[in-house]
Amino acid sequence: MTTQTAARNGTLVYKVSEALRKAILDGEFLPGEKLPSEARLTQEHGVSRTVVREAVAALRSDGLVEPRQGAGVFVLDPIAFAFRKTKPTVDSDRIYTSLEILEARTPLEIEAAGLAALRRSPAQEEEIFERHAAGIAGRNDGKAWSDADIGLHLAIAKATNNPLFATFLEMQGTSIIPQTGQIDTDEGGEIAYRSLLIKEHERIVFAISNGDEQGARDAMREHLKGSLERYRSLLREERVRHMARLQQDSEN
């Protein structure tokens, strides 16, 4: 391969890997989904198979995809990618508080989603869609996103037509969305996080709109379960770092 060809391939690898990276972080490919085949990516991007393989290898090194022998290349949770860009330590006390709030919210909001699917009025359903649309529009703005996220969960609670559901969430204030300010990432990491939540919200919203009580419950359960798992992962990583620091101190 000539130097000129290598340079050209290097530029193409970067372009393809960045295009795929953006698609993953924007939520076009969900965690667990398989990327298009090598042949399809070659055709779509107008590049050689070598370029595609090197672009995928770059994504793999970032932890965004995982090749599985005989099955293809699968997308990993982009939030893991975001977590690797966090500060060296996290505030464990705040994470514990977030976990407690999420655990209390989970059974209540699962029930709220199911009841909303059965009891929502046309006006309440429209409000749910409006809050979801506001989240999509505000994905790149932290304050707009937080307001829309809280608004969506409150709109679902109100659509139960049992005021106690909304009262509980309103009592928690902004703390009902504990991820706000917890994960200190670069802009790409924040957007990846919000893109994933938007996909989760979408499944909840459409299940409610379709009057699918069980589907709404399941979608809300998966949404809150995912948040719980992410915060538990943060705590595990912090414990590992803490033990490493203790070991280092004992050796000094």
Summary of the structure (lengths in Angstrom):
residues: 252
radius of gyration: 21.1
end to end distance: 50.2
largest distance: 70.9
contacts: 785
relative contact order: 0.13
helix: 74%
strand: 4%
